[in-house]
């Protein structure tokens, strides 16, 4: 019995030793090398250039978790928002805006703050579809670009922001014109007049103001305000002489003038050809004095 117990103990010891030896780490395997954050950042940027936003974000996420990230932590935060921009979906634009705004909230004086503010404007602008849709994103974009001009006037983004502002104002003007056209088409001249006047007052640098003058003239003429309508037709003829629009304005002007002449002739007829007082039939001359 003792012999069997001794043999079992020897067998267990041998099995333990063989197992330990089988899992012993080879001496020639080095420790896993840690990739520098600069390399991770470069790989992320390369992925953005290749239009692989998901891959890029994974590299940038690794940087934000590293204790030795240093300045690359801020760079990775901005680059992550950039990666969302190239997804080109409404959801990704909203996520990018949120990340840029978060960065600005914590780093308002950071050297890349103007860039983030500019990118917020671009994200809002990308969310705008056509002039006949909701213009809320366009107005938000305008506010963002205006913030770049006001808060960072000497930054590299200031001049591009001014150019974007001009484009957005044209877009907002086009929206108002579209609404005015709807009113005019459905014979609601007063609504059209209000929209067209608003464009002229709010967006004096709109690239195609003569067209607005023309449609405002039509709306005024439809509303019976022919005298003011003629002023806008004349303004077109003076502003863009020789153009198709000017020729059309001349035709409209002639039509309005002919209409005014007919109206004036009718008024003259009513005044001069009809008696001012109704004639009273009488047989005797002295009844006139009664």
C-alpha positions in Angstrom: 0.0 0.0 0.0 2.8 2.3 0.9 4.4 1.5 -2.4 1.3 2.6 -4.4 1.1 5.9 -2.5 4.7 6.6 -3.2 4.2 5.9 -6.9 1.2 8.2 -7.0 3.1 11.0 -5.4 5.9 10.7 -7.9 3.5 10.7 -10.8 1.7 13.9 -9.6 5.1 15.7 -9.1 6.2 14.8 -12.6 2.9 16.0 -14.1 3.2 19.3 -12.2 6.8 19.8 -13.3 5.9 19.1 -17.0 3.0 21.5 -16.9 5.1 24.3 -15.4 7.8 23.8 -18.0 5.2 23.8 -20.8 4.0 27.4 -19.8 7.4 28.8 -19.1 7.9 32.1 -21.1 10.7 31.9 -23.7 13.6 34.1 -22.8 13.9 35.4 -26.3 10.4 37.0 -26.5 10.6 40.8 -25.9 8.0 42.9 -24.0 5.3 44.3 -26.3 6.4 47.7 -27.7 4.3 50.7 -26.9 3.4 52.8 -30.0 4.2 56.5 -29.5 1.2 58.8 -29.5 2.7 60.8 -32.3 2.6 57.7 -34.5 -1.0 57.0 -33.5 -1.9 60.5 -34.4 -0.2 60.3 -37.8 -2.0 57.0 -38.5 -5.3 58.6 -37.6 -4.7 61.5 -39.9 -3.7 59.1 -42.7 -7.0 57.3 -42.2 -8.9 60.6 -42.5 -7.2 61.3 -45.8 -8.3 57.8 -47.0 -11.9 58.6 -46.0 -11.8 56.0 -43.2 -13.4 57.9 -40.3 -14.0 54.8 -38.1 -10.4 53.7 -38.3 -9.2 57.2 -37.6 -11.4 57.6 -34.5 -10.0 54.3 -33.1 -6.4 55.7 -33.3 -7.5 59.0 -31.7 -9.4 57.2 -28.9 -6.2 55.3 -28.0 -4.4 58.7 -27.6 -7.0 60.1 -25.3 -6.6 57.1 -23.0 -2.9 57.5 -22.7 -1.3 59.2 -19.7 1.7 60.3 -21.8 -0.5 61.9 -24.5 0.5 65.5 -23.7 -0.4 68.0 -26.4 -1.7 65.1 -28.6 -4.7 64.7 -26.3 -6.1 68.1 -27.5 -5.1 67.3 -31.1 -6.8 63.9 -30.9 -10.0 65.5 -29.5 -10.2 67.9 -32.4 -9.3 65.3 -35.0 -12.0 63.0 -33.7 -14.6 65.7 -34.4 -13.0 66.1 -37.9 -13.4 62.4 -38.4 -17.1 62.7 -37.7 -17.4 65.4 -40.3 -16.4 63.1 -43.2 -19.2 60.7 -42.4 -21.5 63.2 -44.1 -24.7 62.3 -42.2 -27.0 64.5 -40.1 -26.1 62.5 -37.0 -22.3 62.8 -37.6 -22.6 66.6 -38.2 -24.4 66.9 -34.9 -21.8 64.8 -33.1 -19.0 66.9 -34.7 -20.7 70.1 -33.5 -21.0 68.7 -30.0 -17.3 67.8 -29.8 -16.1 71.1 -31.2 -18.3 73.0 -28.8 -17.1 70.9 -25.9 -13.5 71.6 -26.8 -14.2 75.4 -27.0 -16.0 75.3 -23.6 -12.8 74.0 -21.9 -10.2 75.7 -24.2 -11.6 79.1 -25.3 -8.2 80.6 -25.8 -6.5 77.5 -27.3 -4.6 78.2 -30.6 -7.0 75.9 -32.4 -10.2 77.6 -31.0 -10.8 79.7 -34.2 -10.5 76.5 -36.2 -13.1 74.7 -34.0 -15.5 77.7 -34.2 -15.1 77.7 -38.0 -15.8 74.0 -38.3 -18.9 74.4 -36.2 -20.2 76.8 -38.9 -19.2 74.4 -41.6 -21.1 71.5 -39.9 -24.2 73.6 -39.6 -23.9 74.6 -43.2 -23.6 71.0 -44.4 -26.9 70.3 -42.6 -28.7 72.8 -44.9 -30.4 71.0 -47.8 -32.3 73.4 -50.1 -33.6 77.0 -49.8 -37.2 75.8 -49.5 -36.4 73.9 -46.3 -35.9 74.9 -42.7 -33.3 77.6 -42.4 -32.4 77.1 -38.7 -29.1 75.4 -39.5 -28.2 78.2 -41.9 -28.8 80.8 -39.2 -26.7 78.8 -36.7 -23.9 78.6 -39.3 -24.1 82.4 -39.8 -23.8 82.9 -36.0 -20.8 80.6 -35.8 -18.9 82.3 -38.7 -19.8 85.7 -37.2 -18.3 84.5 -33.9 -15.0 83.7 -35.8 -15.0 87.2 -37.3 -15.8 88.9 -34.0 -13.7 86.9 -31.6 -10.8 85.9 -33.7 -10.4 88.7 -36.3 -6.7 88.1 -36.9 -6.9 84.3 -37.2 -6.4 82.4 -40.4 -10.1 81.5 -40.4 -11.4 85.1 -40.3 -11.4 85.8 -44.0 -12.8 82.4 -45.0 -15.5 83.1 -42.4 -16.4 86.4 -44.0 -16.8 84.6 -47.4 -19.0 82.0 -45.8 -21.1 84.7 -44.3 -21.7 86.2 -47.7 -22.8 82.8 -49.1 -25.1 82.2 -46.2 -26.8 85.6 -46.5 -27.4 84.7 -50.2 -28.9 81.4 -49.1 -31.2 83.1 -46.5 -32.2 85.7 -49.1 -33.1 82.9 -51.6 -35.3 81.3 -48.9 -37.2 84.6 -48.4 -37.6 85.0 -52.2 -38.9 81.5 -52.5 -41.6 82.2 -49.9 -42.4 85.5 -51.6 -42.8 83.7 -54.9 -45.2 81.3 -53.3 -47.4 84.2 -52.2 -47.2 85.9 -55.5 -48.1 82.7 -57.4 -51.1 82.2 -55.2 -52.2 85.9 -55.6 -51.4 87.1 -52.1 -49.5 90.2 -53.1 -49.2 91.7 -49.6 -47.4 88.6 -48.3 -45.1 88.7 -51.3 -44.4 92.4 -50.8 -43.3 91.9 -47.2 -40.9 89.1 -48.2 -39.3 90.9 -51.1 -39.0 94.1 -49.1 -37.3 92.1 -46.3 -34.7 90.8 -48.7 -33.9 94.3 -50.0 -33.5 95.6 -46.4 -31.8 92.7 -44.7 -29.6 91.5 -47.6 -28.5 94.6 -49.6 -25.5 92.7 -51.0 -27.6 89.8 -52.4 -26.1 88.9 -55.8 -29.3 89.2 -57.8 -31.2 92.1 -56.4 -32.6 93.2 -59.8 -34.7 90.0 -59.8 -36.1 91.0 -56.4 -36.9 94.4 -57.7 -38.8 92.9 -60.6 -40.9 90.6 -58.5 -41.6 93.3 -56.0 -42.8 95.4 -58.9 -45.1 92.6 -60.0 -46.5 92.2 -56.4 -47.0 96.0 -56.0 -48.8 96.1 -59.4 -51.0 93.2 -58.4 -51.8 95.0 -55.1 -52.8 98.2 -57.0 -49.7 100.2 -55.9 -48.8 101.0 -59.5 -46.8 104.2 -58.9 -44.3 102.4 -56.6 -44.3 99.4 -59.0 -43.1 101.7 -61.9 -40.2 102.9 -59.7 -38.9 99.4 -59.3 -39.2 98.6 -63.0 -37.4 101.8 -63.8 -34.7 100.9 -61.3 -34.1 97.6 -63.1 -33.8 99.4 -66.5 -31.2 101.7 -65.0 -29.3 99.1 -63.0 -29.0 96.3 -65.7 -29.6 98.0 -69.0 -29.7 95.9 -72.1 -30.4 92.6 -70.2 -33.3 90.3 -70.8 -34.6 91.3 -67.3 -34.4 95.0 -68.3 -36.4 94.3 -71.5 -39.0 92.5 -69.4 -39.1 95.3 -67.0 -39.7 97.8 -69.8 -42.7 95.7 -71.0 -44.1 95.6 -67.5 -43.6 99.3 -67.1 -45.4 100.0 -70.4 -48.3 97.8 -69.3 -48.6 99.5 -65.9 -48.4 103.0 -67.6 -51.2 102.0 -70.0 -53.3 100.8 -67.2 -52.7 104.0 -65.3 -53.7 106.0 -68.4 -56.9 104.1 -68.8 -57.7 104.6 -65.2 -56.9 108.3 -65.5 -59.1 108.7 -68.6 -62.0 107.0 -66.7 -61.6 109.4 -63.8 -61.6 112.4 -66.1 -64.7 111.1 -67.8 -66.4 110.7 -64.5 -65.4 114.2 -63.4 -65.9 116.3 -66.6 -68.5 114.5 -68.6 -70.9 113.8 -65.8 -72.7 116.7 -64.0 -71.3 117.5 -60.6 -74.9 117.9 -59.3 -77.9 116.0 -60.6 -80.2 118.1 -62.9 -83.5 118.9 -61.3 -86.5 118.9 -63.7 -88.6 122.1 -63.3 -91.3 123.9 -65.3 -90.9 127.3 -63.9 -87.8 129.4 -63.7 -88.6 130.7 -60.2 -88.6 127.2 -58.7 -84.9 127.3 -59.1 -84.7 129.7 -56.1 -86.7 127.5 -53.8 
